Amino acid sequence: MFTPLAKTQLQRFYLRWFTPVVEIELCGHATLAAAHFLLTTGAVTANKIEFLTKSGTLTAKRVDALTKLEKSNISNGKMEEGFPIELDLPATMVSECGLEEIPPITKTLNGASIVNVKKTSGGDLIVELSSGKIISDIEPQLDEVRKWPERGIIITGPAPPESAFDIFSRFFAPNIGIDEDPVCGSAHCALAPYWSKKLHKKDLIAYMASPRGGRLDLHLDEDTQRVLIRGEAVTVMQDGINITDA
């Protein structure tokens, strides 16, 4: 849900996110969708948008140069689909997880081999598994996850060597009404610093190995503790409502 701050500030919007059961602090793909809508409908004519949120000020910008055709479309109140958008989001702190804080993860993940367990400042667990292949195939016991006090569980691992990616991941959060998030930007605000430290890389190509799947291009700015996430959005449905004075 987003609203403009004022008629004179059409590049700045309030933005909030809701799951079916609760309001959340940050949602990457919904921010991407909001930016995509504003850019493609002509609601904004600049390439950069600011969103004021519970997680602070977030920015979204179109990252490639505009073609003459696209500039023409903007002047006609419409921008072409299929362009990359870069989100500037706060990095999520990752910390050690004491043994007493770790729920029965092995049972929940059907005996998968666990390499490491961390917790995030956002209330999730990060569980590193030995390979991306395991992550793609795993079917966690969500009823067990619902018993945990944590918001959700991020499972992650190194991407298969033959792939074009650095890391694989999935995100399950049934406690907030999301059994599995197909592509989760906010999870990568924690995964970027986690894997950047392990792989000694600031730029990562990530793949969400959900049944739908999705690619995210990540950059960690260690100085500002921000994560830049690039992705694309496509409009799949469009409708409208007419509001008249009573």
DOLO-334807 format. One record per residue: x, y, z of N, C-alpha, C, O, CB in turn; residue in three letters. Coordinates in steps of 0.1 Angstrom, whole numbers, padded with zeros to 4 digits, always signed. Atoms other than C-alpha are relative to their C-alpha. Glycine has a CB too. Layout:
// residues N
XYZXYZXYZXYZXYZAla
...
***
This chain:
// residues 246
+0008-0012+0000+0000+0000+0000+0009+0012+0000+0017+0014+0009-0010+0000+0012Met
-0008-0012+0000+0015+0033-0010-0008+0012-0003-0018+0011-0010+0012-0001-0010Phe
+0006-0013+0003+0004+0070-0011+0010+0011-0002+0020+0010+0005-0010+0003+0012Thr
-0009-0011+0002+0021+0101-0024+0000+0009+0012-0010+0011+0019-0003+0008-0013Pro
-0001-0010-0011+0034+0126+0002-0008+0012-0002-0016+0017+0006+0014+0003+0003Leu
+0007-0013+0004+0020+0156-0016+0000+0001-0015+0008-0006-0022+0006+0012+0007Ala
+0001-0002+0015+0011+0167-0051+0013+0006-0005+0017+0004-0017-0011+0009-0004Lys
-0012-0006+0004+0044+0186-0052+0012-0010+0002+0024-0006-0001+0003+0013+0007Thr
-0011+0009-0003+0065+0155-0042-0004-0014-0006-0004-0024+0002+0002-0001+0015Gln
+0005+0013+0006+0054+0128-0067+0010-0010+0000+0007-0022-0004-0006+0003-0013Leu
-0010+0011+0000+0087+0110-0064+0002-0006+0014+0011-0015+0015+0013+0006-0005Gln
-0001+0005-0013+0083+0103-0027-0014-0005+0005-0024+0002+0003+0005+0011+0010Arg
+0012+0006-0003+0057+0079-0014+0001-0007+0014+0012-0012+0017-0005-0010-0010Phe
+0000+0009-0012+0047+0063+0019-0003-0014-0005-0010-0016-0015-0011+0004+0010Tyr
+0002+0014+0005+0048+0025+0016-0001-0009+0012+0008-0008+0022+0012-0004-0009Leu
+0001+0010-0010+0036-0003+0039-0003-0013-0006-0008-0014-0018-0012+0004+0010Arg
+0002+0014+0005+0034-0041+0035-0008-0008+0010-0006-0007+0022+0014-0006-0003Trp
+0008+0009-0008+0009-0066+0047-0001-0014-0006-0002-0016-0018-0015+0006+0001Phe
+0002+0014+0004+0008-0104+0046-0015-0002+0003-0022+0007+0007+0009-0010+0008Thr
+0015+0003-0004-0027-0121+0050-0003+0002+0014-0015+0003+0018-0003-0014-0005Pro
+0003-0001-0015-0023-0119+0088+0007+0011+0007+0003+0013+0019+0003-0013+0006Val
-0007-0009-0008+0001-0092+0098+0007+0010-0009+0010+0008-0020+0011-0007+0009Val
-0008-0010+0007+0019-0060+0088+0015-0003+0003+0018-0007+0014-0003+0014+0005Glu
-0014+0003-0001+0056-0065+0082+0009+0012-0002+0004+0022-0007+0004-0011-0010Ile
-0009-0012+0001+0087-0042+0084+0006+0002-0013+0009+0014-0016+0010-0002+0011Glu
-0007-0001+0013+0101-0049+0050-0004-0011-0010-0005-0022-0006+0016+0000+0002Leu
+0003+0009+0011+0092-0065+0017+0006+0004-0013+0001+0014-0018-0016-0002-0001Cys
-0007-0004+0012+0115-0064-0012-0008-0001-0013-0008+0009-0021+0012-0008-0001Gly
+0007+0002+0013+0094-0078-0040-0012+0009-0001-0016+0013-0012-0004-0014-0003His
+0011-0009+0001+0064-0057-0031+0005+0015-0002-0002+0022-0009-0008+0000+0013Ala
-0005-0013+0003+0086-0026-0032+0004+0001-0014+0001+0011-0021+0013+0002+0009Thr
-0003+0001+0014+0098-0037-0066-0013+0002-0008-0013+0009-0018+0007-0013-0004Leu
+0013-0001+0007+0062-0041-0077-0006+0014+0000-0011+0019-0010-0010-0010+0006Ala
+0005-0014-0001+0052-0006-0064+0008+0009-0009+0002+0017-0016+0001+0004+0015Ala
-0009-0009+0009+0082+0010-0082-0004-0003-0015-0005+0006-0023+0015-0003+0002Ala
+0004+0003+0014+0073-0009-0114-0013+0006-0004-0014+0012-0015-0001-0016-0001His
+0013-0006+0003+0037+0003-0112+0002+0015-0003-0004+0020-0013-0010-0003+0011Phe
-0001-0014+0001+0047+0039-0107+0008+0004-0013+0004+0014-0019+0007+0006+0012Leu
-0008-0003+0012+0073+0038-0135-0007-0003-0013-0006+0004-0023+0013-0007+0000Leu
+0006+0004+0013+0052+0020-0161-0013+0007-0003-0018+0008-0014-0003-0015+0000Thr
+0013-0007+0002+0019+0040-0156+0002+0015-0002-0008+0021-0005-0009-0003+0012Thr
-0002-0014+0002+0035+0074-0158-0003+0008+0012-0004+0020+0012-0008+0005-0011Gly
+0003-0007-0012+0027+0082-0122+0012+0009+0004+0010+0019+0011-0004-0009+0011Ala
-0012-0008-0002+0063+0094-0119+0008+0000-0014+0007-0009-0022+0009-0006+0011Val
-0007-0001+0013+0085+0106-0148+0015-0001+0003+0023-0001-0007-0003+0013-0006Thr
-0014+0002-0003+0119+0104-0130+0003-0015+0001-0006-0023+0002+0003+0007+0014Ala
-0005+0013+0000+0140+0073-0129+0002-0005+0015+0005-0017+0017+0013-0002-0007Asn
-0002+0003-0014+0143+0073-0091-0012+0004+0009-0017+0014+0008+0013+0007+0005Lys
+0011-0002-0009+0116+0069-0064+0005-0002+0014+0013-0011+0017-0012-0009-0004Ile
-0003+0002-0014+0119+0073-0026-0013-0005+0007-0024+0000+0004+0005+0012+0007Glu
+0011+0005-0008+0096+0053-0003+0003+0002+0015+0014-0002+0020-0003-0015-0003Phe
-0002-0001-0015+0092+0062+0034-0007-0011+0006-0020-0013+0005-0006+0014+0005Leu
+0005+0013-0005+0087+0030+0053+0003-0002+0015+0011+0007+0021+0005-0012-0008Thr
-0003+0003-0014+0089+0015+0088+0015-0005+0001+0021-0005+0012-0008-0012+0005Lys
-0015+0003+0000+0125+0004+0078+0008+0012-0005+0020+0010-0008+0002-0012-0010Ser
-0008-0012+0004+0135+0039+0069-0003+0004-0015-0013-0001-0020+0014-0002+0001Gly
+0002-0005+0014+0138+0056+0035+0007-0010-0010+0019-0013-0009+0006+0014-0002Thr
-0005+0009+0010+0142+0031+0006-0001+0007-0013-0010+0015-0016-0009-0014+0000Leu
+0000-0006+0014+0150+0040-0030-0001-0011-0010+0003-0022-0008+0012+0008-0002Thr
+0001+0009+0011+0141+0023-0062+0003+0008-0013-0002+0019-0014-0014-0007-0001Ala
-0003-0007+0012+0155+0033-0095+0002-0009-0012+0006-0021-0011+0013+0009+0002Lys
-0002+0006+0012+0156+0023-0131+0015+0001-0003+0021+0012-0002-0008+0006-0012Arg
-0014+0000+0000+0192+0013-0138+0006+0001-0014+0018+0004-0016+0006-0012+0006Val
-0006-0001+0013+0196+0012-0176-0005+0013-0006-0014+0019-0002-0005-0012-0009Asp
+0003-0013+0007+0196+0042-0200-0013-0002-0008-0016-0012-0013+0011+0004-0009Ala
+0012+0000+0007+0163+0051-0216+0003+0001-0015+0011+0008-0020-0009+0011+0004Leu
-0001-0001+0014+0159+0045-0253-0010+0012-0005-0018+0016+0003-0004-0013-0007Thr
+0009-0010+0006+0142+0071-0276-0015-0004+0001-0023+0004+0004+0004+0003-0014Lys
+0014+0005+0000+0111+0049-0278-0005+0000+0014-0017+0004+0016+0000-0015-0005Leu
+0005+0000-0014+0109+0046-0240-0002+0014+0005-0012+0017+0012+0010-0007+0009Glu
+0002-0014-0004+0113+0084-0236-0013+0004-0006-0020+0012+0000+0012+0008-0005Lys
+0013-0003+0006+0084+0087-0260-0011-0005+0007-0021+0001+0009+0000-0005-0015Ser
+0010+0006-0008+0064+0063-0240-0003+0007+0013-0014+0009+0017+0003-0015+0002Asn
+0001-0007-0012+0071+0082-0209-0008+0013-0002-0017+0017+0006+0014+0004+0007Ile
+0007-0012+0003+0059+0114-0225-0014-0002-0003-0023+0007-0001+0007+0007-0012Ser
+0014+0004+0002+0027+0096-0234-0006-0006+0012-0018-0011+0011-0001-0009-0012Asn
+0006+0005-0013+0022+0085-0198+0002-0015+0002-0005-0021+0010-0014+0003+0000Gly
-0002+0014-0002+0036+0050-0201+0014-0004-0003+0021+0002-0012-0010-0008-0010Lys
-0014+0005+0002+0069+0032-0198-0001-0015-0003-0009-0022+0001+0009+0003+0013Met
+0000+0014+0004+0078-0001-0214+0002-0010+0012+0009-0006+0022+0011-0002-0010Glu
-0003+0011-0010+0078-0034-0194+0014-0005-0001+0021-0002-0011-0011-0011-0001Glu
-0012+0008+0001+0108-0055-0187+0013+0007+0002+0024+0002-0004+0000-0006-0014Gly
-0013-0007-0003+0135-0031-0174+0004-0003+0014-0005-0005+0022-0002+0015-0003Phe
-0004+0003-0013+0156-0038-0144-0002+0012+0010+0000+0024+0006+0015-0004+0000Pro
+0002-0010-0011+0149-0019-0111+0010-0004+0011+0011-0015+0015-0015+0001+0005Ile
-0009+0002-0011+0175-0015-0084-0006+0006+0013-0009+0018+0014+0014+0006-0003Glu
+0005-0004-0014+0163-0014-0047+0012+0003+0009+0022-0005+0009-0009-0010+0006Leu
-0010-0003-0010+0185+0002-0020-0007-0002+0013-0015+0006+0018+0005+0015-0002Asp
+0006+0005-0012+0176-0016+0012+0010-0001+0011+0022-0003+0009-0007-0013-0002Leu
-0009+0002-0011+0191-0018+0047+0005-0014+0002-0004-0023+0001-0006+0006+0013Pro
-0005+0013-0003+0213-0047+0054-0005-0005+0014-0007+0003+0023+0016-0001+0000Ala
+0005+0006-0012+0200-0071+0081+0011-0006+0008+0019-0014+0002-0011-0010-0003Thr
-0011+0006-0008+0223-0080+0110-0002-0015+0002-0013-0020+0003+0000+0007+0014Met
+0000+0014-0002+0232-0116+0113+0009-0003+0012+0020+0002+0012+0005-0008-0013Val
-0008+0002-0012+0244-0130+0146+0000-0015+0003-0007-0023-0003-0005+0008+0012Ser
-0001+0014-0004+0254-0163+0163-0014-0004+0007-0021+0004+0012+0011-0002+0010Glu
+0012+0005-0006+0226-0185+0175+0004-0011+0010+0010-0021+0007-0009-0007-0011Cys
-0003+0010-0010+0230-0203+0208-0007-0013-0001-0018-0013-0007-0003+0006+0014Gly
+0007+0014+0001+0222-0240+0211-0014+0000+0006-0022-0007+0001+0009-0010+0007Leu
+0013+0000-0006+0193-0232+0234-0010+0007-0008-0022+0006-0006+0001+0007+0014Glu
+0009-0007+0009+0178-0210+0207-0003-0007-0013-0012-0003-0020+0007+0014-0004Glu
+0002+0008+0013+0179-0236+0179-0011-0010+0002-0010-0019+0010+0013-0007-0004Ile
+0011+0010-0001+0146-0254+0174+0005-0013-0007+0016-0014-0013-0012+0005-0007Pro
-0003+0013+0007+0146-0290+0160+0001+0001-0015-0008-0004-0022-0009-0011+0005Pro
+0000-0003+0015+0157-0280+0125+0002-0012-0008-0004-0013-0019+0012+0010-0002Ile
-0003+0012+0008+0170-0313+0113-0013-0008-0002-0015-0012-0013+0010-0010+0007Thr
+0013+0007+0002+0136-0329+0119-0009+0008-0009-0015+0002-0018-0007-0001+0014Lys
+0008-0009+0008+0119-0299+0103+0004-0002-0015-0005-0001-0024+0000+0014+0004Thr
-0005+0001+0014+0141-0303+0072+0002-0014-0005+0010-0017-0014+0013+0008-0001Leu
+0000+0015+0004+0136-0341+0070+0014-0006-0001+0018-0013-0010-0006-0001-0013Asn
-0013+0006-0001+0172-0349+0080+0011+0006-0008+0021+0000-0010-0001-0014-0003Gly
-0010-0007+0009+0190-0325+0057+0013+0003+0008+0012+0006+0020-0006+0013-0006Ala
-0013-0003-0007+0227-0320+0065+0002+0015+0002+0002+0023-0008+0012-0006-0009Ser
-0001-0015-0004+0231-0286+0083+0014+0004+0002+0021-0003+0009-0009+0003+0012Ile
-0014-0005-0001+0263-0267+0079+0001+0011+0011+0011+0011+0019+0005+0006-0013Val
-0001-0011-0009+0255-0236+0100-0014+0006+0003-0023+0004-0005+0009+0011-0006Asn
+0012-0006-0004+0227-0218+0118+0003+0014+0006+0011+0015+0015-0008-0009+0010Val
-0001-0014-0005+0224-0180+0124-0014+0005+0002-0023+0000-0002+0009+0009-0010Lys
+0013-0007-0002+0197-0156+0135+0002+0014-0006+0013+0019-0006-0004+0000+0014Lys
+0000-0014+0006+0188-0123+0119-0007+0010+0010-0015+0005+0018-0007+0000-0014Thr
+0007-0010-0008+0177-0091+0135-0015+0002-0003-0022+0008+0004+0007+0014-0001Ser
+0014+0000+0004+0145-0095+0116-0009-0011+0005-0021-0012+0002-0001+0000-0015Gly
+0008+0010-0006+0134-0125+0136+0000-0013-0008-0009-0022-0005-0013+0004+0002Gly
-0001+0012+0008+0144-0152+0111+0012-0009+0004+0022-0003+0009+0000+0003-0015Asp
-0012+0009+0000+0168-0182+0112+0005-0001-0014-0002-0003-0023-0004-0014+0007Leu
-0007+0004+0012+0193-0187+0085+0006-0013+0002+0014-0015+0011+0011+0011-0004Ile
-0005+0013-0001+0201-0223+0080+0008-0004-0013+0002-0004-0024-0012-0011+0002Val
-0008+0003+0011+0230-0231+0057+0000-0015-0002+0004-0023+0007+0014+0006+0001Glu
-0001+0014+0003+0228-0265+0040+0012-0002-0009+0018+0007-0014-0013-0005-0007Leu
-0013+0003+0007+0256-0283+0021+0000+0003-0015+0010+0004-0021+0003-0015+0003Ser
+0000-0002+0014+0244-0278-0014-0014+0006-0005-0024+0005+0002+0002-0013-0008Ser
+0012-0006+0006+0219-0259-0036-0010-0011-0005-0022-0009-0005+0003+0009-0011Gly
+0009+0011+0004+0205-0292-0049-0009-0005+0011-0021-0007+0008+0008-0012-0005Lys
+0009+0004-0011+0192-0301-0015-0011+0010+0002-0022+0007+0005+0009-0002+0013Ile
+0009-0011-0002+0176-0267-0012-0012-0001-0010-0023+0001-0006+0007+0013-0001Ile
+0010+0001+0011+0157-0272-0045-0010-0011+0003-0022-0010+0000+0006-0002-0013Ser
+0008+0012-0002+0144-0306-0035-0008-0001+0013-0017-0008+0015+0008-0012-0001Asp
+0005+0002-0014+0136-0301+0002-0015+0004+0001-0020+0014-0005+0008+0008+0010Ile
+0014-0003-0004+0100-0301+0015-0001+0001+0015-0003-0010+0021-0010-0010-0006Glu
+0000-0001-0015+0101-0288+0051-0013-0003+0006-0024-0001-0001+0005+0014+0004Pro
+0012+0002-0008+0076-0297+0077-0005+0013+0006-0001+0017+0016+0002-0011+0011Gln
+0005-0014-0004+0057-0264+0080-0007+0000+0013-0007+0010+0020-0009+0006-0011Leu
+0007+0000-0013+0037-0276+0109+0010+0001+0012+0007+0006+0022-0008-0014+0002Asp
-0011-0002-0010+0070-0278+0128+0005+0014+0001+0007+0020+0012+0012-0010-0003Glu
-0004-0014+0001+0080-0243+0117-0010+0008+0008-0006+0018+0014+0001+0005-0014Val
+0010-0008-0007+0047-0230+0131+0001-0001+0015-0004+0008+0022-0014-0005-0004Arg
-0002+0002-0015+0057-0242+0166+0012+0009+0004+0013+0011+0016+0003-0014+0003Lys
-0012-0008-0004+0089-0220+0165-0004+0014+0004-0014+0019-0001+0010+0000-0011Trp
+0003-0014-0004+0090-0185+0181+0005+0009-0012+0000+0021-0012+0007+0004+0013Pro
-0005-0009+0011+0109-0172+0150-0010+0003-0010-0020-0004-0012+0012-0007-0007Glu
+0009-0005+0011+0092-0153+0122+0000-0010-0011-0011-0014-0017+0004+0013-0005Arg
-0001+0009+0012+0105-0177+0095+0014-0006+0000+0022-0004+0008-0003+0007-0013Gly
-0013+0007+0002+0134-0198+0082+0004+0002-0014-0003+0000-0023-0002-0015+0004Ile
-0006-0001+0013+0157-0190+0054+0010-0011-0001+0019-0013+0007+0008+0014-0001Ile
-0010+0011+0003+0175-0221+0040+0008+0005-0012+0003+0010-0022-0007-0013-0002Ile
-0009-0005+0010+0205-0214+0019+0012-0009-0002+0015-0017+0007+0005+0015+0003Thr
-0012+0008+0002+0236-0230+0004+0007+0004-0013+0001+0012-0021-0004-0015-0001Gly
-0007-0004+0012+0262-0227-0023-0007-0005-0013-0012-0017-0013+0015-0005+0000Pro
+0006+0005+0013+0249-0229-0059+0008-0011-0006+0020-0012-0004-0002+0012-0009Ala
-0008+0010+0008+0258-0259-0080+0010+0006-0009+0008+0016-0015-0010-0009-0008Pro
-0011-0005+0008+0291-0254-0098-0004+0003-0014+0001+0012-0020+0012-0009+0001Pro
+0003-0001+0014+0275-0258-0132-0010+0012-0002-0013+0015-0014-0006-0013-0005Glu
+0009-0011+0002+0250-0230-0125+0006+0013-0002+0019+0014-0001-0010+0000+0012Ser
-0005-0014+0002+0254-0193-0132-0001+0008+0013+0000+0021+0012-0007+0007-0012Ala
+0003-0007-0012+0247-0184-0096+0010-0003+0011+0018-0012+0010-0014-0004+0006Phe
-0009+0002-0012+0266-0180-0063-0007-0007+0011-0001-0016+0017+0005+0014+0005Asp
+0007+0006-0011+0239-0190-0039-0014-0004-0004-0020+0002-0013+0000+0010+0012Ile
+0014+0004+0001+0206-0208-0037-0007+0003+0014+0000+0003+0024-0002-0015-0004Phe
+0007-0002-0013+0179-0200-0010-0015-0002-0002-0020-0002-0013+0003+0014+0005Ser
+0015+0000-0001+0143-0204+0000-0004+0006+0013+0004+0006+0023-0006-0015-0002Arg
+0005-0006-0012+0122-0187+0026-0014-0005+0003-0023-0004-0005+0000+0016-0002Phe
+0012+0005-0005+0094-0202+0047-0004+0008+0012+0004+0010+0021+0000-0015+0003Phe
+0004-0008-0012+0073-0180+0071-0015-0003+0003-0023+0007+0002+0003+0014-0003Ala
+0014+0003-0002+0040-0198+0079-0006+0008+0012-0018+0010+0013-0002-0014+0002Pro
+0005-0008-0012+0038-0178+0112-0005+0014-0003-0012+0020+0005+0011+0001+0010Asn
+0005-0013+0004+0031-0146+0093-0009-0002-0013-0011+0008-0020+0011+0010-0003Ile
+0009+0003+0011+0008-0163+0067+0006-0002-0013-0001-0002-0024-0009+0012-0001Gly
-0007+0003+0013+0034-0171+0040+0007-0014+0002+0018-0015+0007+0010+0011-0003Ile
-0006+0013-0001+0041-0208+0037+0014+0000-0007+0024-0004-0001-0009-0011-0007Asp
-0013-0003+0007+0068-0200+0011-0001+0012-0009-0011+0014-0016+0004-0013-0009Glu
-0001-0012+0008+0078-0167-0004+0007-0004-0013+0019-0008-0013+0007+0012+0007Asp
-0006+0004+0012+0085-0174-0041+0014+0007-0003+0023+0000-0007-0009+0003-0012Pro
-0013-0007+0001+0112-0147-0043-0001+0011+0011-0009+0020+0011+0001+0007-0014Val
+0000-0008-0012+0121-0128-0011+0012+0010+0000+0023+0006+0002+0000-0008+0013Cys
-0011-0010-0001+0141-0095-0013+0005+0002+0014+0017+0003+0016-0005+0012-0006Gly
-0004-0003-0013+0141-0089+0024+0009-0011+0006+0018-0008+0014-0012+0002+0009Ser
-0009+0010-0005+0157-0123+0031+0014+0002-0005+0024-0002+0002-0005-0014-0005Ala
-0013-0002+0005+0186-0113+0009+0007+0012+0006+0019+0014+0004-0001+0002-0015His
-0006-0011-0007+0192-0082+0030+0009-0007+0012+0018+0000+0017-0010+0009+0006Cys
-0009+0008-0010+0206-0109+0055+0009-0009-0007+0021-0011-0003-0009-0008+0009Ala
-0008+0009+0008+0219-0133+0029+0012+0007-0006+0023+0001-0007-0008-0008-0010Leu
-0011-0007+0006+0241-0107+0012+0012+0002+0009+0023-0002+0005-0005+0014-0005Ala
-0012-0001-0009+0263-0099+0043+0005-0014+0004+0017-0016+0006-0004+0008+0012Pro
-0004+0014-0004+0262-0136+0053+0010-0006-0010+0021-0011-0007-0012-0009+0002Tyr
-0007+0007+0011+0275-0149+0019+0012+0009-0004+0022+0003-0009-0008-0003-0011Trp
-0011-0008+0004+0297-0119+0012+0012-0003+0008+0023-0003+0004-0004+0015+0001Ser
-0011+0003-0009+0318-0127+0042+0006-0014-0003+0018-0016-0002-0005+0001+0015Lys
-0005+0013+0002+0320-0164+0034+0007-0002-0014+0017-0009-0015-0012-0010+0000Lys
-0005+0001+0013+0327-0160-0003+0010+0011-0004+0016+0010-0015-0011+0000-0010Leu
-0009-0011+0003+0348-0128-0001-0004+0007-0013+0004+0011-0021+0014-0005+0000His
+0005-0007+0012+0326-0111-0027-0011+0010+0004-0019+0007+0013-0006-0011-0010Lys
+0010-0009-0002+0305-0080-0026-0011+0000-0010-0022+0005-0007+0006+0014+0000Lys
+0010+0002+0010+0286-0088-0057-0004-0015-0001+0005-0023-0003+0005+0006-0014Asp
+0005+0014+0000+0265-0120-0057-0012-0001-0010-0020+0008-0011-0004-0004+0014Leu
+0011+0003+0008+0241-0136-0081-0008-0011+0008-0003-0022+0009+0003-0004-0015Ile
+0008+0009-0008+0213-0153-0061-0011-0006-0007-0017+0000-0016-0004+0007+0013Ala
+0012+0007+0006+0186-0178-0071-0009-0005+0012-0005-0012+0020+0004-0011-0009Tyr
+0009+0005-0009+0155-0184-0051-0006-0013-0006-0012-0012-0017-0012+0010+0003Met
+0003+0013+0006+0149-0221-0057-0014-0005+0004-0016-0017+0006+0010-0010+0005Ala
+0013+0004-0002+0112-0221-0050-0006-0006-0012+0000-0005-0023-0009+0013+0005Ser
+0006+0006+0012+0088-0239-0074-0001+0011-0011+0001+0007-0023-0014-0005+0003Pro
+0000-0011+0010+0084-0205-0092+0014+0004-0004+0017+0006-0016-0008+0011+0004Arg
-0014-0004+0002+0120-0194-0088+0002+0014-0004-0008+0021-0009+0006-0009-0011Gly
-0003-0014+0004+0137-0161-0094+0014+0004+0003+0020-0002+0012-0009+0009+0007Gly
-0014-0004-0001+0170-0144-0098+0001+0014+0006-0008+0023+0004+0007+0001-0014Arg
-0003-0013-0006+0184-0115-0077+0015+0003-0001+0023-0005+0002-0005+0000+0015Leu
-0014-0005+0001+0216-0095-0084+0002+0009+0012-0005+0018+0015+0002+0008-0013Asp
-0002-0007-0013+0230-0083-0051+0014+0007+0001+0024+0002-0005+0000-0011+0012Leu
-0013-0007-0003+0257-0058-0040-0001+0005+0014-0011+0012+0018+0002+0012-0010His
-0001-0005-0014+0267-0052-0004+0009+0012+0001+0021+0011-0003+0005-0012+0009Leu
-0009-0011-0003+0280-0018+0005+0003+0000+0015-0005+0003+0023-0008+0014-0004Asp
-0004+0002-0014+0299-0025+0037+0001+0013+0008-0002+0014+0020+0013-0007+0001Glu
-0002-0013-0007+0305+0012+0045-0014+0005+0004-0015+0011+0016+0006+0010-0010Asp
+0013-0006-0004+0268+0022+0045-0009-0011+0005-0020-0008+0010-0006+0006-0012Thr
+0008+0011-0004+0255-0013+0054-0014+0000-0007-0024-0001-0001-0002+0000+0015Gln
+0011+0000+0008+0231-0012+0025+0001-0012-0010+0013-0015-0014-0003+0013-0007Arg
+0000+0011+0010+0221-0040+0001-0007+0005-0013-0019+0010-0012-0006-0013+0005Val
+0006-0003+0013+0214-0032-0036-0005-0012-0006+0003-0022-0009+0010+0008-0009Leu
+0006+0012+0006+0191-0057-0052-0007+0004-0013-0015+0013-0014-0011-0006+0010Ile
+0005-0003+0013+0183-0057-0089-0009-0012-0004-0006-0023-0002+0011+0002-0010Arg
+0009+0010+0005+0153-0075-0104-0009+0007-0010-0009+0019-0012-0008-0006+0011Gly
+0010-0005+0009+0125-0071-0129-0014-0004+0004-0016-0014+0011+0003-0005-0015Glu
+0014+0003-0003+0087-0070-0126-0008+0001-0013-0004+0008-0023-0006+0010+0010Ala
+0008+0000+0012+0060-0077-0152-0015+0002+0005-0019-0005+0015+0002-0013-0008Val
+0014-0002-0003+0024-0065-0150-0008-0012-0006-0008-0014-0018-0006+0013-0006Thr
+0008+0012+0005+0001-0096-0152-0015+0002+0000-0022-0005-0006+0004-0012+0009Val
+0014-0003-0001-0032-0080-0144-0002+0014+0003+0005+0020+0010-0008-0009+0011Met
+0003-0015-0002-0047-0045-0145-0015+0002+0000-0022-0004-0008+0006+0008-0012Gln
+0014-0004-0001-0080-0031-0134-0001+0014+0006+0009+0020+0008-0008-0011+0009Asp
+0002-0014-0005-0095+0001-0121-0013+0001+0007-0022-0007+0006+0001+0010-0011Gly
+0012-0003-0007-0121+0016-0099-0003+0015-0001+0006+0023+0001+0001-0004+0015Ile
+0004-0014+0001-0140+0048-0104-0007+0005+0013-0016-0002+0018-0010+0002-0012Asn
+0005-0005-0012-0147+0069-0073-0006+0014-0003+0000+0023-0009+0011+0002+0011Ile
+0007-0013+0003-0173+0097-0076-0004+0006+0013-0006-0001+0024-0012-0003-0009Thr
+0005-0007-0012-0184+0123-0051-0014-0004+0003-0023-0007-0006+0000+0015-0002Asp
+0014+0004-0004-0215+0113-0031-0010+0011-0003-0022+0009+0000+0000-0003+0015Ala
***
